Amino acid sequence: MDAVPEKWLPHVLAQVNDYDVKVANIEGEFSEHRHADTDEFFLVLAGRLRLELPDGTVELGPHEVFTVPRGTLHKPVAEPGTRILMFEPRGTVNTGDGNEGTTGVVLP
């Protein structure tokens, strides 16, 4: 993950069929958002991730996973040193239905 120094900028590690396998270095709060057309899968590689959802909070540590159901409003919050892996349909923007964001940077 040293090749991914930027915070909250997903990097495409691999592609599987029509999906991107992304890794990210995350810390602090990310914008609250939703993905209307897709679930969002999180695997914590290191650190701790909190997902604030309308009906409660999910806390994840290393090697724990959670899938945010499509259309669910969520706000990721991570402690320093958190690294995650995400599995999303190719072209999924990290800010969900927002107008700004990124689909990720392809690692060489």
C-alpha distances in whole Angstrom, upper triangle without the diagonal:
4,5,5,8,10,11,13,12,11,10,12,11,14,18,20,24,24,20,17,14,11,8,8,7,11,14,18,20,19,22,25,25,26,26,29,29,26,24,21,19,16,14,13,10,10,13,16,16,20,22,25,27,31,32,30,26,24,22,19,17,14,15,18,18,21,22,24,27,28,29,28,28,25,23,19,19,16,16,14,10,10,8,10,11,14,17,19,22,21,22,21,21,18,22,24,27,27,28,25,21,19,18,15,13,14,11,13
4,5,6,10,12,14,13,13,12,14,13,17,20,23,27,26,23,20,17,14,11,10,9,13,15,18,21,21,24,27,27,28,28,32,32,29,27,24,22,19,18,16,13,13,15,18,19,22,24,27,30,34,35,33,29,27,24,22,20,17,19,21,22,24,26,27,30,31,32,31,30,27,25,21,21,18,17,14,11,12,10,13,14,17,20,22,25,24,24,24,23,21,23,26,29,28,29,26,22,20,20,16,14,15,12,13
4,6,9,12,13,12,11,9,12,11,15,18,21,24,24,21,17,15,13,10,10,10,13,16,20,22,21,24,26,26,28,27,31,30,27,27,23,22,20,18,17,15,15,17,20,20,24,25,28,30,34,36,33,30,28,26,23,22,20,20,23,23,25,25,27,30,30,31,31,30,27,25,22,22,19,19,17,14,14,12,14,14,16,19,20,23,21,21,21,21,19,22,25,28,27,27,24,20,18,17,14,11,11,8,10
4,6,8,10,8,8,7,10,11,14,17,21,24,23,20,16,14,11,8,7,6,10,13,16,18,17,20,23,23,24,24,27,27,25,24,20,19,17,16,15,13,14,15,18,17,21,22,25,27,30,32,30,27,25,23,21,20,18,19,21,21,22,23,24,27,27,28,27,26,23,21,18,18,16,16,14,12,12,10,11,12,14,17,18,21,19,19,19,18,16,19,21,24,23,24,20,17,15,15,11,10,11,9,12
4,7,9,9,10,10,14,14,18,21,24,27,26,23,19,18,14,11,9,7,9,11,15,17,16,19,22,23,25,25,29,29,27,26,22,22,19,18,17,15,14,15,17,18,21,22,25,27,31,33,30,27,26,24,22,20,19,21,22,23,24,25,25,28,29,30,28,27,24,21,18,18,15,15,12,11,12,11,13,15,17,20,21,24,22,22,21,19,17,19,22,25,24,24,21,17,16,17,13,12,14,12,15
4,7,6,9,10,14,15,19,21,24,27,25,22,19,17,14,11,8,7,8,10,13,14,13,16,19,20,22,23,26,27,25,24,21,20,18,18,17,16,16,16,17,17,19,20,22,25,28,31,29,26,24,23,21,21,20,22,23,22,23,24,23,26,26,27,26,24,21,19,16,16,14,15,13,12,12,11,13,15,16,19,20,22,21,20,19,17,14,16,19,22,20,21,17,14,13,14,11,11,14,13,16
4,6,8,11,14,16,19,22,24,27,25,22,19,17,13,11,7,5,5,6,9,10,10,13,16,17,20,20,24,25,23,22,18,18,16,16,15,15,14,14,15,14,16,17,19,22,25,27,25,22,21,19,18,18,18,20,20,20,20,21,21,24,24,24,23,21,18,15,13,12,10,12,10,10,10,10,11,13,15,18,19,21,21,19,18,15,12,14,17,20,19,19,16,13,13,14,12,13,15,15,18
4,6,9,13,15,18,20,22,24,22,19,16,15,11,10,6,6,5,7,9,9,8,10,13,14,16,17,20,21,19,18,15,15,13,15,14,15,15,14,14,12,14,14,16,19,22,24,23,20,19,18,17,18,18,19,19,18,18,18,17,20,20,21,20,18,15,13,10,11,10,12,12,12,10,10,10,12,12,15,15,18,17,16,14,12,9,10,13,17,15,16,13,10,10,11,10,11,14,15,19
4,7,10,12,15,17,20,22,20,17,14,13,10,9,6,7,8,11,13,13,11,13,16,15,17,17,21,21,19,19,16,16,15,16,15,16,16,17,17,16,18,17,20,22,25,27,26,23,22,21,20,20,20,20,21,20,20,19,19,22,21,22,21,20,17,16,13,14,14,16,15,14,13,11,11,12,12,14,14,16,15,14,13,11,8,11,14,17,15,16,13,9,8,9,6,8,11,12,15
4,7,9,12,13,16,19,17,14,10,9,6,6,5,8,9,13,15,15,13,14,16,16,17,16,19,19,17,16,13,13,12,13,14,14,15,16,17,15,17,17,20,21,24,26,25,23,21,20,18,19,18,18,19,17,17,17,17,20,19,20,20,19,17,16,14,15,14,17,16,15,13,10,9,9,9,11,11,13,12,12,11,10,8,11,13,17,16,17,14,10,8,7,5,6,9,10,14
4,6,9,11,15,17,16,13,9,8,5,5,6,9,12,15,18,18,16,18,20,19,20,18,22,21,19,18,15,15,14,14,15,14,16,18,19,18,20,20,23,25,28,30,29,26,24,23,21,21,19,19,20,19,19,19,20,22,21,23,23,23,21,20,17,19,17,19,18,16,15,12,11,9,10,11,12,14,12,12,12,12,11,15,16,19,19,20,17,13,10,9,5,5,6,6,10
4,6,8,11,13,13,10,6,6,4,7,9,12,15,19,21,21,19,20,22,20,20,18,21,20,17,17,15,14,14,15,16,15,18,20,21,20,22,22,25,26,29,31,30,27,25,24,22,22,20,19,20,19,19,19,20,21,21,23,23,24,22,21,19,21,20,22,21,19,17,14,12,10,9,10,10,11,10,11,11,12,12,16,17,20,20,21,18,15,11,9,6,6,5,6,9
4,7,10,13,14,11,8,6,5,7,10,13,16,20,23,23,21,23,25,23,23,21,24,22,19,19,16,15,14,14,15,14,17,19,21,20,23,23,26,27,31,32,31,28,25,24,22,21,19,18,19,18,19,19,21,23,23,25,25,26,24,23,21,22,21,23,22,19,17,13,12,9,10,10,12,13,12,14,14,16,15,19,20,23,24,24,22,18,15,12,10,9,7,6,9
4,7,10,11,9,6,5,7,10,13,16,19,23,26,26,24,25,26,24,23,21,24,21,19,18,16,15,15,15,17,16,19,22,23,22,25,24,28,28,31,33,32,29,27,26,23,23,21,19,20,19,20,19,21,23,22,25,26,27,25,25,23,25,24,26,25,22,20,16,14,11,11,10,11,12,11,13,14,16,17,20,21,24,25,25,23,20,16,13,12,11,8,8,10
4,6,7,6,5,6,9,12,15,19,21,25,28,27,24,26,26,24,23,20,22,19,17,17,16,15,16,16,19,19,22,25,25,24,26,25,28,28,31,32,32,30,27,27,25,25,23,21,22,19,20,19,20,21,21,24,25,26,25,26,24,26,25,28,28,25,23,19,16,13,12,9,10,9,8,11,13,16,17,20,20,22,24,24,23,20,16,13,12,12,10,11,13
4,6,5,6,7,11,14,18,21,23,27,29,29,26,27,27,25,23,20,21,18,16,16,15,14,16,16,19,19,23,26,26,25,27,25,28,28,31,32,32,30,27,27,25,25,23,21,21,19,19,18,20,20,20,23,24,26,25,26,25,27,27,29,29,27,24,21,18,14,12,9,10,9,9,13,14,17,18,22,21,23,25,26,25,22,19,15,15,16,14,15,16
4,6,8,10,14,17,21,24,26,30,32,31,28,29,28,26,23,20,21,17,15,16,16,16,18,19,23,23,26,29,29,27,29,27,30,29,32,33,33,31,29,30,27,28,26,24,24,21,21,19,21,21,20,23,25,27,26,28,27,29,29,32,32,30,27,24,21,17,15,11,11,9,9,13,14,18,19,23,21,23,25,26,26,23,20,16,17,18,16,17,19
4,7,10,13,17,19,23,25,28,30,29,26,26,26,23,20,17,18,14,13,14,14,15,17,19,22,23,26,29,28,26,28,26,28,27,29,31,31,30,28,29,27,28,27,24,24,21,21,18,19,19,17,20,22,24,24,25,25,28,28,31,31,30,27,23,20,17,14,10,9,6,6,9,11,15,17,19,18,19,22,22,22,20,17,13,15,16,15,17,19
4,7,9,13,16,20,21,25,26,25,22,23,23,20,18,15,16,14,11,12,11,11,14,15,18,19,23,25,25,22,24,22,25,24,27,28,28,27,24,25,23,24,23,21,20,17,17,15,16,16,15,18,20,22,21,22,21,24,24,27,28,26,23,19,16,13,10,7,5,4,5,8,9,13,14,17,16,18,20,21,21,18,15,12,12,14,13,15,17
4,6,10,13,16,18,22,24,23,20,21,22,19,18,15,18,15,13,13,11,11,13,14,16,17,20,22,22,21,22,21,24,24,27,28,28,26,24,24,22,22,21,19,19,17,17,15,16,17,17,19,20,21,20,21,19,22,22,24,25,23,20,17,14,10,8,6,5,6,5,8,9,11,12,16,15,18,19,20,19,16,13,9,9,11,10,12,14
4,7,10,14,16,20,22,22,20,21,22,20,19,17,19,17,14,14,11,10,10,11,13,13,17,19,20,18,20,20,23,23,26,28,27,24,22,22,19,19,17,16,16,14,15,14,16,18,18,20,21,22,20,20,18,20,20,22,22,20,17,13,11,7,6,5,7,9,9,11,11,13,13,17,17,20,21,22,21,17,14,11,10,11,10,11,14
4,7,10,12,16,19,19,16,18,19,18,18,16,19,18,15,14,11,10,10,10,12,12,15,17,17,16,18,18,21,22,25,27,26,23,21,20,18,18,16,15,16,14,15,14,16,18,18,20,20,20,18,18,16,18,17,19,19,17,14,11,8,6,5,6,8,10,10,11,11,12,11,14,15,18,19,20,18,15,12,9,8,9,9,9,13
4,7,10,13,16,17,15,18,19,19,19,18,22,21,18,17,13,12,10,9,10,9,11,14,15,14,17,17,20,22,25,27,25,22,20,19,16,16,14,14,15,14,15,15,17,20,20,22,21,21,19,18,15,16,14,16,15,13,11,7,6,4,6,9,11,14,14,15,14,14,12,15,17,20,21,22,19,16,13,12,9,10,10,10,13
4,6,10,13,14,12,15,17,17,18,18,22,22,19,17,14,13,10,11,10,10,11,12,13,12,15,15,18,20,24,26,24,21,19,17,15,15,14,15,15,15,16,16,17,20,20,22,21,20,17,16,12,13,11,13,12,11,8,6,5,7,8,11,13,16,16,16,14,13,11,14,16,19,19,20,18,14,12,12,9,10,12,11,15
4,7,11,12,12,15,18,18,20,20,24,25,22,20,17,16,13,12,10,10,9,10,12,11,14,16,18,21,25,26,24,21,19,17,15,14,14,15,16,16,17,18,19,22,23,24,23,21,18,16,12,12,10,11,9,7,6,5,7,9,11,15,17,20,19,19,18,16,13,16,18,22,21,22,19,16,14,15,12,13,15,14,17
4,7,9,9,12,15,16,18,19,23,24,21,19,16,15,12,12,10,11,10,9,10,9,11,13,15,18,22,23,21,18,16,15,13,13,13,16,16,16,16,17,17,21,21,22,20,19,15,13,9,8,6,8,7,7,5,6,8,11,12,16,17,20,20,20,18,16,12,14,17,20,19,21,18,15,15,15,14,15,17,17,20
4,7,8,12,15,17,19,21,25,26,24,22,18,18,15,15,12,13,11,9,9,9,11,13,15,18,21,23,20,17,16,14,14,14,15,17,17,18,18,19,19,22,23,24,21,19,16,12,9,7,5,5,5,7,6,9,11,14,15,19,20,24,24,23,21,18,15,16,18,22,20,22,19,17,17,19,17,18,21,20,24
4,7,10,13,15,18,21,24,26,24,22,19,19,16,17,15,16,14,12,11,9,10,12,13,16,19,21,19,16,16,14,15,15,17,20,19,19,19,20,19,22,23,23,20,18,14,11,8,5,5,6,7,10,9,12,13,17,18,21,22,25,25,24,22,19,15,15,18,21,19,21,19,17,18,20,19,21,23,23,27
4,7,9,12,15,18,21,23,22,20,17,18,16,17,16,18,17,14,12,10,9,10,10,14,16,18,16,14,14,14,15,16,18,21,19,19,18,18,17,20,20,20,17,14,11,7,6,4,7,9,11,13,12,14,14,17,17,20,20,23,24,23,20,17,13,12,15,18,16,18,16,15,17,19,18,20,24,24,28
4,7,9,12,14,18,20,18,17,15,16,14,17,16,18,17,16,14,11,11,10,11,13,16,18,17,15,15,15,16,18,19,21,19,18,17,17,15,18,18,17,15,12,9,6,6,6,9,12,13,15,13,14,13,16,15,18,18,20,21,19,16,13,10,9,12,14,13,15,13,11,13,15,15,18,21,22,26
4,6,10,13,16,18,18,17,15,17,16,19,19,21,21,19,17,14,13,11,11,12,14,17,17,15,16,17,18,20,22,24,22,20,18,18,15,17,16,15,13,10,8,6,7,9,12,15,17,19,17,17,16,18,17,19,18,20,21,19,15,12,10,7,10,11,10,12,11,10,13,15,16,19,22,24,28
4,7,11,13,16,16,15,13,16,16,19,19,22,22,20,18,14,12,10,9,9,11,14,14,13,14,16,18,20,23,24,21,19,17,16,13,14,14,12,10,7,5,4,7,10,13,17,19,21,18,19,17,19,17,19,18,20,21,19,16,13,11,8,9,10,10,13,13,12,15,17,18,21,24,26,30
4,7,10,13,12,12,11,14,15,18,19,22,23,22,20,16,14,11,11,10,11,15,15,15,16,18,19,22,23,24,21,19,16,14,11,12,11,9,8,5,6,7,9,12,15,19,21,22,20,20,18,18,16,17,15,17,18,16,13,11,9,6,6,7,7,11,11,11,13,15,17,20,23,25,29
4,6,9,9,9,9,13,14,18,19,23,24,23,21,17,16,12,12,10,11,14,15,15,16,18,19,22,24,24,21,18,15,12,9,9,7,5,5,5,6,9,11,15,18,21,24,24,21,21,18,18,15,15,13,14,16,15,11,10,9,8,5,6,8,12,13,13,14,15,17,21,23,25,29
4,6,6,7,8,12,14,17,20,22,24,24,22,19,18,14,15,13,14,17,18,18,18,20,20,23,24,23,21,18,15,12,9,8,6,5,7,8,9,12,13,17,19,23,25,25,22,21,18,17,14,13,10,11,13,12,8,9,9,8,5,6,9,12,13,12,13,13,16,19,21,24,27
4,6,8,10,14,17,21,23,26,28,28,26,22,21,17,17,15,15,18,19,20,20,23,23,26,27,26,24,20,17,14,11,9,6,4,8,9,12,15,17,20,23,27,29,29,26,25,22,20,17,16,13,12,15,13,11,11,12,11,7,7,11,13,15,15,16,15,19,22,24,27,30
4,7,10,13,16,20,23,26,28,28,27,23,22,19,19,17,18,20,22,22,21,24,24,27,27,26,24,20,17,14,12,9,6,7,10,12,14,17,19,22,24,28,30,30,26,25,21,20,16,14,11,10,12,12,9,11,13,13,9,9,13,15,17,16,16,15,18,21,23,25,29
4,6,10,13,16,19,22,25,25,24,20,20,17,18,16,17,19,20,20,19,21,21,23,24,22,20,16,14,10,9,7,5,7,10,12,13,16,17,20,22,26,28,27,24,22,18,16,12,11,8,8,11,11,8,11,12,13,9,11,14,17,17,16,16,14,16,20,21,23,26
4,7,10,13,16,19,22,22,20,17,17,14,15,14,16,17,17,17,15,18,17,20,21,19,17,13,10,7,6,5,4,8,9,11,11,14,14,18,20,23,25,25,21,19,16,14,11,9,8,9,13,13,10,12,12,13,11,13,16,19,19,17,17,15,17,20,21,23,27
4,7,10,13,16,18,19,17,14,14,11,14,13,16,17,17,16,14,15,14,17,17,16,14,11,8,5,5,7,7,10,10,11,10,12,12,15,16,20,22,21,17,16,12,11,7,7,6,9,12,13,9,11,10,12,10,13,15,18,18,15,15,13,14,18,19,20,24
4,7,10,13,16,17,15,13,14,12,15,14,17,18,17,16,13,14,12,14,14,13,11,7,6,4,6,9,10,13,12,14,12,14,12,15,16,19,20,19,16,14,10,8,5,5,7,10,13,15,12,14,12,14,13,17,19,21,21,18,17,15,15,18,19,20,23
4,6,9,12,13,12,9,11,10,13,14,18,18,17,14,11,11,9,11,11,10,8,5,5,6,8,11,13,16,14,15,12,13,10,13,12,15,17,16,12,10,7,6,5,7,10,13,15,17,14,15,12,15,15,18,20,22,21,18,17,16,15,18,18,19,22
4,6,9,11,10,9,12,12,16,17,21,21,19,16,13,12,8,9,8,6,6,4,7,9,11,15,17,19,18,18,16,16,13,14,13,15,16,14,11,9,6,5,6,9,12,16,18,19,17,18,15,18,18,22,23,26,24,21,19,18,17,19,19,19,22
4,6,7,7,7,10,12,15,17,21,21,19,16,12,10,7,6,5,5,6,7,9,12,14,17,19,22,19,20,16,15,12,12,10,12,13,11,7,6,4,6,9,12,15,19,20,21,19,19,16,19,20,23,24,27,25,21,20,19,18,19,20,19,22
4,7,9,10,14,15,19,21,25,25,23,19,16,14,10,8,5,6,8,10,13,15,17,21,23,25,23,23,20,19,15,15,12,13,13,10,7,5,5,7,10,13,17,20,21,23,21,21,18,21,22,26,26,29,26,23,21,20,18,19,19,18,21
4,7,9,13,15,19,21,25,25,23,19,16,13,10,7,5,8,10,12,15,17,19,23,25,27,24,24,20,19,15,14,10,10,10,7,5,5,7,10,13,17,20,23,24,25,23,23,20,22,24,27,27,30,27,24,23,22,20,20,21,20,22
4,7,10,13,17,20,23,24,20,17,14,11,9,6,6,10,11,13,15,18,19,23,25,26,24,23,19,17,13,11,8,7,7,6,4,7,9,12,15,18,21,25,26,26,24,23,20,22,23,27,27,29,27,24,23,23,21,22,23,22,25
4,7,10,13,16,20,20,17,13,11,7,6,5,7,10,9,11,13,16,16,20,22,24,21,20,16,14,10,9,6,6,8,8,6,8,9,13,15,18,20,24,26,26,23,22,19,20,22,25,25,28,26,23,23,23,22,23,25,24,27
4,7,10,13,16,17,14,10,8,6,5,7,9,11,10,10,10,13,13,17,19,20,17,16,12,10,7,6,5,7,10,10,7,9,9,12,13,16,18,22,23,23,20,19,16,17,18,21,22,24,23,20,20,20,19,22,23,23,27
4,6,9,13,13,10,7,6,4,6,9,12,14,11,11,10,13,12,16,18,18,15,14,10,8,6,5,6,9,12,13,11,12,12,14,15,18,19,22,24,24,21,20,16,17,18,21,21,24,23,20,21,22,21,24,26,26,30
4,6,10,11,9,6,5,6,8,12,14,15,12,11,9,10,9,12,14,14,11,10,6,6,5,6,9,12,15,16,13,14,13,14,14,16,17,20,22,22,18,18,14,14,15,17,18,21,21,19,20,20,20,23,25,26,30
4,7,8,6,5,7,9,11,15,18,19,16,15,12,13,10,13,15,14,10,8,5,5,6,8,11,14,17,19,16,18,16,18,17,19,19,22,25,24,20,19,16,15,15,17,18,21,21,20,21,22,23,26,28,29,33
4,5,5,6,8,11,13,17,20,20,17,15,12,12,9,10,12,11,7,6,5,7,9,11,14,17,21,22,19,20,18,19,18,19,19,21,24,23,20,19,16,15,15,16,17,21,21,20,22,22,24,27,29,30,34
4,6,8,11,14,17,21,24,24,21,19,15,15,11,12,13,11,8,7,7,9,12,14,18,21,24,26,23,24,22,23,21,22,22,24,26,26,22,21,19,17,16,17,18,22,23,22,24,25,26,30,32,34,38
4,7,10,13,16,20,23,23,20,18,15,15,12,13,15,13,10,10,10,12,14,16,19,22,25,27,24,25,23,24,22,23,23,25,28,28,24,24,22,20,19,20,22,25,26,25,27,27,29,32,34,36,39
4,7,10,13,17,20,21,17,16,13,14,12,14,16,16,12,11,10,11,13,14,16,19,22,24,21,22,21,22,21,23,23,26,29,28,25,24,21,20,20,21,22,26,26,25,27,27,28,31,33,34,38
4,6,10,13,17,18,14,14,11,13,11,14,17,16,13,12,9,9,10,10,13,15,19,20,17,19,17,19,19,21,21,25,27,27,23,23,20,19,19,21,22,26,25,24,25,25,26,29,31,32,35
4,7,10,13,14,11,10,8,10,10,13,16,17,13,13,10,10,10,10,12,14,18,18,15,16,15,16,16,18,19,23,25,26,22,22,19,19,19,22,23,26,25,24,24,24,24,27,29,29,33
4,7,10,12,9,10,9,12,13,16,19,20,16,16,13,12,10,9,10,11,15,15,12,14,13,15,16,19,20,24,26,27,23,23,20,20,21,24,24,28,26,24,25,25,24,27,28,28,32
4,7,8,6,7,8,11,13,16,19,21,18,17,14,13,11,11,10,11,14,14,10,11,10,12,14,16,19,22,25,25,22,22,19,20,21,24,25,28,27,24,24,23,23,25,26,26,29
4,6,6,9,11,14,16,20,22,24,21,21,17,16,13,12,10,10,13,12,9,10,10,13,15,17,20,24,26,27,24,24,21,23,23,27,27,30,29,26,25,25,23,25,26,25,28
4,6,9,12,15,17,21,24,26,23,23,20,19,15,15,12,12,13,11,9,9,9,11,14,16,20,23,25,26,24,24,21,23,24,28,29,31,29,26,25,24,22,24,24,23,26
4,7,10,13,16,20,22,25,23,23,20,20,17,17,15,15,17,14,12,11,9,10,12,14,18,22,23,25,23,24,21,24,24,28,29,31,30,26,25,24,22,23,23,22,25
4,7,11,13,16,19,22,20,20,17,17,15,15,14,15,17,16,12,12,10,11,12,14,17,21,23,25,22,23,20,22,22,26,27,30,29,26,25,23,22,24,25,24,27
4,7,10,13,16,18,16,18,15,16,13,15,14,16,18,17,14,12,10,9,10,11,14,17,20,22,19,20,18,20,19,23,24,27,26,23,22,21,20,23,23,23,26
4,6,9,13,15,13,14,12,13,12,14,14,17,20,19,15,14,11,11,10,11,13,16,19,21,17,19,16,18,17,20,22,25,24,22,21,20,20,23,24,24,28
4,6,9,12,10,12,11,13,12,15,16,19,22,21,17,16,13,12,10,10,11,14,17,18,15,16,15,16,14,17,20,23,23,20,20,18,19,22,23,24,27
4,7,9,7,9,8,10,11,14,16,19,22,22,18,17,14,14,11,11,11,14,17,17,14,15,13,14,12,14,17,20,20,18,19,18,19,22,24,25,29
4,6,6,9,10,13,14,18,20,23,26,26,22,21,18,17,14,13,12,14,17,18,14,16,15,15,12,14,17,20,21,20,20,19,21,24,25,27,31
4,6,9,10,14,15,19,21,25,27,27,24,22,19,18,14,13,11,12,15,15,12,13,13,13,10,11,15,18,19,18,18,17,19,23,24,27,30
4,6,9,13,15,19,21,25,28,28,25,24,21,20,17,16,14,15,17,17,13,14,14,13,9,9,13,16,18,17,18,18,21,24,26,29,32
4,6,10,12,16,19,22,25,26,22,22,19,19,16,16,15,16,19,19,15,15,14,13,10,11,14,17,18,18,19,19,21,25,27,29,33
4,7,10,13,17,20,23,24,21,21,19,20,17,18,16,18,20,19,15,15,13,11,9,10,12,16,17,16,18,19,21,24,27,29,32
4,7,10,13,17,19,21,18,18,16,17,15,16,16,18,20,19,15,14,12,10,10,12,13,17,17,15,17,18,19,23,25,27,30
4,7,10,14,16,18,15,16,15,16,15,17,17,20,21,20,16,15,12,10,11,13,13,17,16,15,17,18,18,22,24,26,29
4,7,10,13,14,11,12,11,13,13,16,16,19,21,20,16,15,11,11,12,15,15,18,17,15,16,17,17,20,22,23,27
4,7,10,12,10,12,12,15,15,18,19,22,24,23,20,18,14,14,16,19,18,21,19,17,18,19,19,21,24,24,28
4,7,8,6,9,10,13,15,18,20,23,24,24,21,19,15,16,18,21,21,23,21,18,19,20,19,21,23,23,26
4,6,6,10,12,16,17,21,23,26,27,27,24,22,19,19,22,25,24,26,24,21,22,23,21,23,25,24,27
4,6,9,12,16,18,22,24,27,28,27,25,23,19,20,23,26,25,27,24,22,22,23,21,21,24,22,26
4,6,10,14,16,20,22,26,26,26,24,23,19,21,24,27,26,28,25,22,21,22,19,20,21,20,23
4,7,10,13,17,19,23,23,23,21,20,17,19,21,24,24,26,23,20,19,20,18,18,20,19,22
4,7,10,14,16,20,20,21,19,18,15,18,20,23,23,25,22,19,18,17,15,16,17,16,19
4,7,10,13,16,17,18,16,16,13,16,17,21,21,23,21,18,16,15,13,15,16,15,19
4,7,10,14,14,16,14,15,13,16,17,20,21,23,21,18,16,14,12,14,14,14,17
4,6,10,11,13,11,12,10,14,14,17,19,21,19,16,14,12,11,13,14,14,18
4,7,9,11,10,12,12,15,14,17,19,21,20,17,15,12,12,14,14,15,18
4,6,8,6,9,10,13,11,14,16,18,17,15,13,10,11,14,14,16,19
4,6,6,10,11,14,12,14,17,18,18,15,13,10,12,15,14,17,20
4,6,9,11,14,13,15,17,17,17,14,11,8,10,12,12,15,17
4,6,9,12,11,12,14,14,13,11,9,5,8,11,12,15,18
4,6,9,7,9,11,12,12,10,8,5,9,12,13,17,20
4,6,5,8,8,9,8,6,5,4,8,11,14,17,20
4,5,9,9,10,9,6,6,6,8,12,14,17,20
4,6,5,8,7,5,7,9,11,15,18,20,24
4,5,8,9,8,9,10,13,16,19,22,25
4,7,9,9,11,12,15,19,21,24,28
4,6,7,10,12,15,18,21,24,28
4,7,10,12,15,18,21,24,27
4,7,10,12,15,18,21,24
4,7,9,12,15,18,21
4,5,8,11,14,17
4,7,9,13,16
4,7,9,13
4,6,9
4,6
4
